Amino acid sequence: MTRPAPVRVVLADDERMVRTALRAILSAEPDLEVVGEAATGAEAVSVVRDLRPDVVLMDVRMPEIDGIRATEQILATLDEPPRIVVVTTFENDSYVYDALRAGAAGFLLKRADADALVQAVRLVARSDSLLFPAAVRTLATEHARAHPAPPAWVAKLTGREREVLRHMADGQTNAEIARRMEVGPATVKSHVAAVLAKTGTRDRTQAVIAAYEAGFLNAG
């Protein structure tokens, strides 16, 4: 049986020691491959454009342009952009929330252990569940920019789509949602696609952030 291609990862951090540590952890896994590094936000954009990785670990605070702007530029200029995980020292950081709003797939603390790092990369590469849903909820509690009135998309969601969105916010995969709703995975996938289309978002993380800001989900 042919082994699946490894998940290709780019590391973007202005501290060489951090990049070295991350590379050592990820390179020890047979299904993960570090294909490039960057020391500034601008370099990260260039490296990602050249190498087209599957996942980017992006320091949120870097010289030249920060991780937020780098994330925005990558997502805006690539037809099939990588999944971006912002890496931060502080969990409740407004920079992290802004990065999630900009399209990052999740965030990871620099003090996370090796197992958490590896699992985070694998999870975002699969793109089928929310990374650290409780932490996203906490960020939304502190930083969500509430709308004065619910946006139009809220009323357009069907009952099933509302249920799926709530399960997405809990971090459930399509398979887990299918079991909870007693439907097939293909049906869940269709509902997820409809939620993303109606919320005007790129992925689950952005959809959940939009739901908190719309008041559809209670961040408190």
C-alpha positions as CSV (number, residue, x, y, z in Angstrom):
1,M,0.0,0.0,0.0
2,T,1.3,3.4,-1.0
3,R,2.0,5.7,2.0
4,P,0.1,9.1,1.8
5,A,2.3,12.1,1.0
6,P,3.5,13.8,4.2
7,V,1.9,17.1,5.3
8,R,4.2,19.9,4.1
9,V,4.9,22.6,6.6
10,V,6.5,26.0,6.6
11,L,7.8,27.6,9.8
12,A,7.6,31.4,10.2
13,D,9.2,32.9,13.3
14,D,11.8,35.6,13.9
15,E,13.5,33.5,16.5
16,R,15.9,30.9,15.1
17,M,15.8,28.8,18.3
18,V,12.0,28.6,18.0
19,R,12.2,27.5,14.4
20,T,14.9,24.9,15.2
21,A,12.8,23.5,18.0
22,L,9.6,23.3,15.9
23,R,11.6,21.7,13.0
24,A,13.0,19.0,15.4
25,I,9.6,18.1,16.7
26,L,7.8,17.9,13.4
27,S,10.7,16.2,11.5
28,A,10.5,13.3,13.9
29,E,7.1,12.4,12.6
30,P,6.9,10.3,9.4
31,D,3.8,12.0,8.1
32,L,5.0,15.6,8.5
33,E,7.7,17.4,6.5
34,V,9.2,20.8,7.1
35,V,9.9,22.2,3.7
36,G,10.8,25.8,4.5
37,E,11.4,28.6,7.0
38,A,11.0,32.3,7.2
39,A,12.2,34.9,9.7
40,T,9.9,37.8,8.8
41,G,6.3,38.2,7.7
42,A,7.4,39.4,4.3
43,E,9.7,36.4,3.9
44,A,6.9,34.1,5.0
45,V,4.6,35.4,2.2
46,S,7.4,34.8,-0.4
47,V,8.4,31.3,0.9
48,V,4.7,30.2,1.0
49,R,4.1,31.4,-2.6
50,D,7.2,29.5,-3.8
51,L,6.8,26.2,-1.9
52,R,3.0,25.9,-1.6
53,P,2.9,24.0,1.7
54,D,-0.1,22.4,3.3
55,V,0.3,24.1,6.7
56,V,2.1,27.2,7.9
57,L,3.0,27.8,11.6
58,M,3.0,31.6,11.7
59,D,4.4,33.7,14.6
60,V,1.8,36.4,15.2
61,R,4.4,39.1,15.9
62,M,7.3,39.4,13.4
63,P,9.4,42.2,11.8
64,E,8.4,44.0,8.5
65,I,4.9,42.8,8.5
66,D,3.2,40.9,11.3
67,G,1.6,37.4,11.1
68,I,-1.9,39.0,10.6
69,R,-0.9,40.9,7.5
70,A,1.1,37.9,6.2
71,T,-1.9,35.7,6.7
72,E,-4.1,38.2,4.8
73,Q,-1.6,38.4,1.9
74,I,-1.2,34.7,1.6
75,L,-4.9,34.0,1.6
76,A,-5.6,36.8,-0.8
77,T,-3.0,35.9,-3.4
78,L,-3.1,32.0,-3.6
79,D,-5.9,30.1,-5.3
80,E,-5.3,27.1,-3.0
81,P,-3.7,28.7,0.1
82,P,-2.3,26.6,3.0
83,R,-3.9,26.2,6.4
84,I,-2.3,28.8,8.7
85,V,-1.9,28.3,12.4
86,V,-0.7,31.4,14.3
87,V,1.7,30.8,17.1
88,T,1.6,33.1,20.1
89,T,3.0,33.5,23.6
90,F,-0.2,34.7,25.1
91,E,-3.5,32.8,24.8
92,N,-5.9,35.8,25.2
93,D,-4.2,38.0,22.6
94,S,-6.1,40.5,20.5
95,Y,-3.5,39.8,17.7
96,V,-4.6,36.2,17.7
97,Y,-8.2,37.0,17.4
98,D,-7.5,39.4,14.5
99,A,-5.5,36.6,12.8
100,L,-8.5,34.2,13.2
101,R,-10.8,36.9,11.7
102,A,-8.3,37.3,8.9
103,G,-8.5,33.6,8.0
104,A,-6.1,31.7,10.2
105,A,-7.3,28.2,10.8
106,G,-6.4,28.3,14.5
107,F,-3.7,29.2,17.0
108,L,-1.1,27.4,19.1
109,L,0.7,28.6,22.3
110,K,4.5,28.6,22.1
111,R,4.6,26.7,25.4
112,A,2.5,23.8,23.9
113,D,4.1,20.4,24.3
114,A,5.4,18.3,21.3
115,D,2.3,16.1,21.2
116,A,-0.1,19.1,21.1
117,L,2.0,20.7,18.3
118,V,2.0,17.5,16.2
119,Q,-1.7,16.9,16.7
120,A,-2.6,20.6,15.8
121,V,-0.7,20.3,12.5
122,R,-2.4,17.1,11.6
123,L,-5.9,18.4,12.6
124,V,-5.7,21.6,10.6
125,A,-4.3,19.7,7.6
126,R,-7.5,17.5,7.6
127,S,-9.6,20.7,7.7
128,D,-12.6,18.9,9.3
129,S,-12.8,20.3,12.8
130,L,-12.1,23.4,14.8
131,L,-8.8,23.6,16.6
132,F,-9.2,24.3,20.4
133,P,-12.9,25.3,20.4
134,A,-12.9,26.3,24.1
135,A,-10.0,28.7,23.5
136,V,-11.7,30.2,20.5
137,R,-14.8,30.7,22.6
138,T,-12.6,32.5,25.3
139,L,-11.1,34.8,22.6
140,A,-14.6,35.6,21.3
141,T,-15.7,36.5,24.9
142,E,-12.9,39.1,25.1
143,H,-12.6,40.4,21.6
144,A,-15.7,39.7,19.5
145,R,-17.0,42.7,17.6
146,A,-20.7,42.4,18.1
147,H,-23.1,43.6,15.3
148,P,-25.8,46.1,16.3
149,A,-28.3,43.7,14.7
150,P,-27.9,40.1,13.4
151,P,-26.5,40.0,9.9
152,A,-28.8,38.8,7.1
153,W,-27.1,35.4,6.8
154,V,-28.4,34.3,10.2
155,A,-32.1,34.3,9.0
156,K,-31.0,32.4,5.9
157,L,-29.7,29.4,7.8
158,T,-31.9,26.3,7.8
159,G,-32.6,24.5,11.0
160,R,-30.2,21.8,10.1
161,E,-27.5,24.3,9.1
162,R,-27.9,26.0,12.5
163,E,-27.5,22.7,14.2
164,V,-24.3,21.9,12.2
165,L,-22.9,25.3,13.0
166,R,-23.3,24.8,16.7
167,H,-21.6,21.4,16.4
168,M,-18.8,23.0,14.4
169,A,-18.3,25.5,17.3
170,D,-17.9,22.6,19.6
171,G,-15.0,21.2,17.6
172,Q,-16.8,18.2,16.2
173,T,-15.7,16.5,12.9
174,N,-18.0,15.8,10.1
175,A,-18.2,12.1,11.2
176,E,-19.0,13.1,14.8
177,I,-21.7,15.5,13.6
178,A,-23.2,12.8,11.4
179,R,-23.5,10.5,14.3
180,R,-25.1,13.2,16.5
181,M,-27.6,14.1,13.8
182,E,-28.1,10.6,12.6
183,V,-27.3,11.5,9.0
184,G,-24.6,10.5,6.5
185,P,-21.2,12.3,6.4
186,A,-22.0,13.5,2.9
187,T,-25.1,15.3,4.2
188,V,-23.0,17.0,6.9
189,K,-20.4,18.0,4.4
190,S,-23.2,19.6,2.3
191,H,-24.5,21.5,5.3
192,V,-21.0,22.7,6.2
193,A,-20.5,24.0,2.7
194,A,-23.9,25.8,2.9
195,V,-22.9,27.4,6.2
196,L,-19.6,28.6,4.8
197,A,-21.4,30.0,1.7
198,K,-24.1,31.8,3.7
199,T,-21.7,33.3,6.2
200,G,-19.3,34.3,3.5
201,T,-16.4,32.6,5.2
202,R,-13.5,30.5,4.1
203,D,-13.4,27.8,6.7
204,R,-14.9,26.5,10.0
205,T,-12.8,28.8,12.1
206,Q,-14.0,32.0,10.3
207,A,-17.6,30.7,10.3
208,V,-17.5,30.1,14.1
209,I,-16.0,33.6,14.7
210,A,-18.7,35.1,12.5
211,A,-21.4,33.2,14.5
212,Y,-20.1,34.6,17.8
213,E,-19.9,38.2,16.4
214,A,-23.4,37.8,15.0
215,G,-24.8,36.8,18.4
216,F,-25.8,33.4,16.9
217,L,-23.5,31.7,19.4
218,N,-23.1,32.9,23.0
219,A,-19.5,33.7,23.7
220,G,-20.1,34.3,27.4
